[in-house]
Amino acid sequence: MILNGKTLSEKRLKLLTEEIKKSGICPCLATVLVGDDPASHMYVRMKHKACEKVGITSVGAELPAEATTAEVLATVERLNKDPEVSGILVQLPLPPQVNTQAVIDAVSPEKDVDGFHPTSIGRLYSGHPGFVPCTPQGIMTMLAEYGIEIAGKNAVVVGRSVDVGRPMAALLLNADATVTICHSKTQDLPAIMQQADILVSGIGKARFVTSEMVKEGAVVIDVGINHDENGKLCGDVDFDAVVEKASAITPVPGGVGPMTIATLMENTLKAARAMSCNPAQ
């Protein structure tokens, strides 16, 4: 079974559009973009386009590549105080001279639609999530929509990043899976991966996950966005080989990526609803 994130995200965005119309709420997403990285600019454009599609207002704050931490923090603070802004997304990575953690920490937890603030991460790990990072939450939505059972399964997450690996592990644990997190120092990685009923790879190595590393009938979620030696877009998983062995698998592109943006839109409406109930925020 191919887990089609593109089709599913379109379905979710259509439902969200109807929900926003009925709610009478006017959500607004603010993006903060520092520098001129082409990929970052492309991602921000995609997010603004999705906002337009579902009826969310979006505004963009752009700073030059030489911007200081203080200048980025001042921008975030202005958006924190703006009552019209429901959610704030700081596009990562930031230039090396900017203190990324300080910027993430500065975003108001009530507007943290990316789910990276320590308060959001802490709530997730405590089992009482508020805003959850969009990629892992999008994966959980996909698993639920396709009726894939999580409780009691062995889940292996390859990669321990704050935006994918760690929150993904917490979500799977909260859903009653038995979870193993693997990383660069993990010994005998293939042997651990072979035990996975649900395998999530987010390590950023083109076609690293081969058929031999995958258990027969496993659910394989590919979070990787890479380019192979021919410049072709591909994931962490050797799709053509693994698809024959997996019971379900996400393609790249068209798998996890679209669900990430759909979840960002859902988080923005969630933030707007909370603000409408607590205008003082």
Secondary structure, 3 states (H helix, E strand, C coil): CECCHHHHHHHHHHHHHHHHHHHCCCCEEEEEEECCCHHHHHHHHHHHHHHHHHCCEEEEEEECCCCCHHHHHHHHHHHHHCCCCCEEEECCCCCCCCCHHHHHHHCCHHHCCCCCCHHHHHHHHCCCCCCCCHHHHHHHHHHHHCCCCCCCCEEEEECCCCCCHHHHHHHHHHCCCEEEEECCCCCCHHHHHCCCCEEEECCCCCCCECHHHCCCCCEEEECCCEECCCCCEECCECHHHHCCCCCEECCCCCCHHHHHHHHHHHHHHHHHHHHHHCCCC
